[in-house]
Amino acid sequence: MALAQAGTKPAVEYPSTDGEPMAQNTKQYRYITTLQGGLAAMFRDRPDVFVAGDLFWYPIEGDNTTRVAPDVMVVFGRPKGDRDSYRQWEEDNIAPQVVFEILSPSNTLTELLDKSLFYERYGVQEYYIYDPDRGELYGFVRDESGHLRRVAEMRGWVSPLLGVRFELEGGELVVVRPDGERFVGYEELVAALEQERQRAERLAQRLRELGVEPE
């Protein structure tokens, strides 16, 4: 606990957790980690893009009650690196520009409205909500008046800031990178790498049978 010296104001603590789990079921967790991992991988060569999952964002210095922890957030203009929380005044006052929320059965309409108002007030440019139980995807983009307006059709929508395309296939969220590759979970990625390794081994064996030593 931070202690105050005589004549000074007590230091404000900014908790990194509220004791709640990141996800309430495996489906929600899978989508959160796939989005966070896919975005981090897509921007791995951009040192000025910070991607995080389930990280408290504090927009106001000295106020530790005005906060939210988006399931996934992307910040352009800030360096990569570990953080206990995202304290905006320590980040050149740059707000996260893109946030994602993956709904769980316990989410309420009031909670969603509160988050929407928070994101609109504190500078989010794009806000996406996916309900895996209903297979529904919603998007909101800041317009010229400064309000987050709902995207009329999310199927085929391309994020202005991220460049990714959103699709729904049988209610399942599909995120496609600008290069046409889909976001996949770690298990799918490992399986794909193993298939590629086996293919390379078969090719090398075939070359040896032909008297060619593969490099």
C-alpha positions as CSV (number, residue, x, y, z in Angstrom):
1,M,0.0,0.0,0.0
2,A,1.3,3.5,-0.9
3,L,1.8,5.7,2.2
4,A,1.6,9.4,2.2
5,Q,4.2,11.6,3.9
6,A,3.1,14.5,6.1
7,G,1.8,17.4,4.0
8,T,1.4,15.4,0.8
9,K,-1.6,13.8,-0.9
10,P,-1.8,10.0,-0.7
11,A,-0.6,8.3,-3.8
12,V,-3.4,7.0,-6.0
13,E,-3.3,3.3,-6.7
14,Y,-4.5,1.9,-10.0
15,P,-5.4,-1.8,-9.5
16,S,-4.5,-4.1,-12.3
17,T,-7.4,-6.5,-11.5
18,D,-10.9,-6.5,-10.2
19,G,-10.8,-10.2,-9.2
20,E,-13.1,-11.2,-12.1
21,P,-12.0,-13.8,-14.6
22,M,-11.0,-12.8,-18.1
23,A,-13.6,-15.1,-19.6
24,Q,-16.6,-17.0,-18.3
25,N,-16.4,-19.9,-20.7
26,T,-14.1,-21.6,-23.2
27,K,-15.8,-20.1,-26.2
28,Q,-15.4,-16.6,-25.0
29,Y,-11.8,-17.2,-24.0
30,R,-11.0,-18.7,-27.4
31,Y,-12.2,-15.7,-29.3
32,I,-10.4,-13.3,-27.0
33,T,-7.1,-15.0,-27.3
34,T,-7.5,-15.5,-31.1
35,L,-8.2,-11.8,-31.6
36,Q,-5.4,-10.6,-29.4
37,G,-2.9,-13.0,-30.8
38,G,-3.9,-12.4,-34.4
39,L,-3.7,-8.6,-34.1
40,A,-0.4,-8.8,-32.2
41,A,1.0,-11.0,-34.9
42,M,-0.3,-8.8,-37.7
43,F,1.4,-5.8,-36.2
44,R,4.6,-7.6,-35.0
45,D,6.8,-5.4,-37.2
46,R,5.2,-2.2,-36.1
47,P,7.0,-1.0,-32.9
48,D,4.4,1.8,-32.5
49,V,1.3,-0.5,-32.2
50,F,0.4,-1.9,-28.7
51,V,-2.1,-4.7,-28.5
52,A,-3.5,-6.0,-25.2
53,G,-6.2,-8.2,-23.8
54,D,-8.1,-7.8,-20.6
55,L,-6.0,-4.8,-19.5
56,F,-7.5,-2.0,-17.4
57,W,-7.5,1.3,-19.1
58,Y,-7.5,4.4,-16.9
59,P,-8.1,7.6,-18.9
60,I,-7.9,10.1,-16.1
61,E,-4.9,10.7,-13.8
62,G,-5.9,10.7,-10.2
63,D,-9.2,8.8,-10.9
64,N,-9.0,5.1,-10.3
65,T,-12.7,4.4,-10.5
66,T,-13.1,5.6,-14.1
67,R,-11.8,2.5,-15.9
68,V,-12.6,-0.3,-18.2
69,A,-10.9,-3.5,-19.3
70,P,-11.7,-4.2,-23.0
71,D,-11.4,-7.8,-24.0
72,V,-9.0,-6.7,-26.7
73,M,-7.6,-3.2,-27.5
74,V,-5.3,-1.8,-30.1
75,V,-3.3,1.5,-29.6
76,F,-1.6,3.1,-32.5
77,G,1.3,5.4,-31.6
78,R,2.4,3.6,-28.4
79,P,5.3,1.2,-28.0
80,K,5.0,-2.5,-27.3
81,G,5.8,-3.8,-23.9
82,D,4.3,-5.2,-20.7
83,R,2.1,-3.0,-18.6
84,D,0.1,-3.5,-15.4
85,S,-2.6,-1.2,-16.7
86,Y,-2.9,1.4,-19.5
87,R,-2.7,4.8,-17.8
88,Q,-3.4,7.2,-20.6
89,W,-1.6,10.2,-19.1
90,E,1.6,8.1,-19.2
91,E,1.0,7.2,-22.8
92,D,1.2,10.6,-24.4
93,N,-2.5,10.9,-23.6
94,I,-3.3,8.5,-26.5
95,A,-6.5,6.6,-26.1
96,P,-7.0,3.1,-27.5
97,Q,-8.4,3.5,-30.9
98,V,-9.9,0.1,-31.5
99,V,-11.6,-2.1,-28.8
100,F,-13.3,-5.5,-29.0
101,E,-15.8,-7.1,-26.6
102,I,-16.7,-10.8,-26.7
103,L,-20.0,-11.3,-24.9
104,S,-20.7,-13.9,-22.2
105,P,-24.1,-15.0,-21.1
106,S,-23.9,-12.8,-18.0
107,N,-23.5,-9.5,-20.0
108,T,-26.4,-7.2,-19.5
109,L,-27.8,-4.4,-21.7
110,T,-26.9,-1.8,-19.1
111,E,-23.3,-3.0,-19.0
112,L,-23.1,-2.8,-22.8
113,L,-24.6,0.7,-22.8
114,D,-22.2,1.9,-20.1
115,K,-19.2,0.6,-22.1
116,S,-20.5,2.2,-25.3
117,L,-20.8,5.6,-23.5
118,F,-17.3,5.1,-22.0
119,Y,-15.7,4.3,-25.3
120,E,-17.5,7.2,-27.0
121,R,-16.5,9.7,-24.3
122,Y,-12.9,8.7,-24.0
123,G,-11.9,8.6,-27.7
124,V,-12.3,5.1,-29.1
125,Q,-12.5,5.2,-32.9
126,E,-13.8,1.7,-33.6
127,Y,-15.8,-0.6,-31.2
128,Y,-16.7,-4.2,-32.1
129,I,-19.0,-6.5,-30.2
130,Y,-19.3,-10.2,-31.0
131,D,-21.9,-12.5,-29.3
132,P,-20.7,-16.1,-29.9
133,D,-23.8,-17.6,-28.5
134,R,-26.1,-15.9,-31.0
135,G,-23.6,-15.6,-33.8
136,E,-24.1,-11.8,-34.0
137,L,-21.5,-9.1,-34.7
138,Y,-21.9,-5.4,-34.2
139,G,-19.5,-2.6,-35.1
140,F,-19.4,1.1,-34.3
141,V,-17.2,3.7,-35.9
142,R,-16.7,7.3,-34.8
143,D,-18.3,9.7,-37.3
144,E,-17.6,13.4,-38.1
145,S,-19.8,14.5,-35.3
146,G,-17.7,12.6,-32.8
147,H,-20.3,9.9,-32.1
148,L,-19.9,6.1,-32.4
149,R,-22.3,5.1,-35.1
150,R,-23.4,1.6,-35.8
151,V,-22.1,-0.1,-39.0
152,A,-25.1,-1.1,-41.0
153,E,-23.7,-4.4,-42.4
154,M,-20.8,-6.1,-40.7
155,R,-20.4,-9.0,-43.2
156,G,-17.5,-8.0,-45.4
157,W,-16.8,-4.8,-43.4
158,V,-13.2,-3.7,-43.4
159,S,-11.9,-1.9,-40.4
160,P,-10.6,1.5,-41.4
161,L,-7.8,1.4,-38.9
162,L,-6.9,-2.3,-38.7
163,G,-7.5,-3.2,-42.4
164,V,-9.0,-6.5,-41.4
165,R,-12.2,-7.9,-42.9
166,F,-15.0,-9.4,-40.8
167,E,-17.1,-12.3,-41.9
168,L,-19.7,-14.5,-40.3
169,E,-19.7,-18.2,-41.3
170,G,-22.4,-20.2,-39.7
171,G,-22.5,-17.6,-36.9
172,E,-18.7,-18.0,-36.3
173,L,-16.6,-14.9,-36.4
174,V,-13.9,-14.9,-39.1
175,V,-11.3,-12.2,-39.2
176,V,-9.3,-11.9,-42.4
177,R,-6.0,-10.0,-42.6
178,P,-5.2,-7.6,-45.5
179,D,-3.0,-10.4,-47.0
180,G,-6.0,-12.8,-47.1
181,E,-4.8,-15.0,-44.2
182,R,-7.4,-15.7,-41.4
183,F,-6.8,-15.3,-37.7
184,V,-6.5,-18.7,-36.2
185,G,-6.0,-19.9,-32.6
186,Y,-2.7,-21.3,-31.3
187,E,-3.8,-24.9,-31.7
188,E,-4.8,-24.4,-35.4
189,L,-1.5,-22.6,-36.0
190,V,0.6,-25.4,-34.5
191,A,-1.4,-27.9,-36.6
192,A,-0.7,-25.9,-39.8
193,L,3.0,-25.7,-39.0
194,E,3.2,-29.4,-38.4
195,Q,1.5,-30.1,-41.8
196,E,4.0,-27.8,-43.5
197,R,6.9,-29.5,-41.7
198,Q,5.7,-32.9,-42.8
199,R,5.2,-31.7,-46.4
200,A,8.8,-30.4,-46.4
201,E,10.1,-33.7,-45.1
202,R,8.2,-35.6,-47.8
203,L,9.6,-33.3,-50.5
204,A,13.2,-33.7,-49.1
205,Q,12.8,-37.5,-49.1
206,R,11.6,-37.4,-52.7
207,L,14.6,-35.3,-53.7
208,R,17.0,-37.7,-52.1
209,E,15.4,-40.6,-53.9
210,L,16.2,-38.7,-57.1
211,G,19.8,-38.2,-56.1
212,V,19.4,-34.6,-55.1
213,E,20.5,-33.5,-51.6
214,P,18.1,-30.8,-50.4
215,E,19.7,-27.7,-48.9
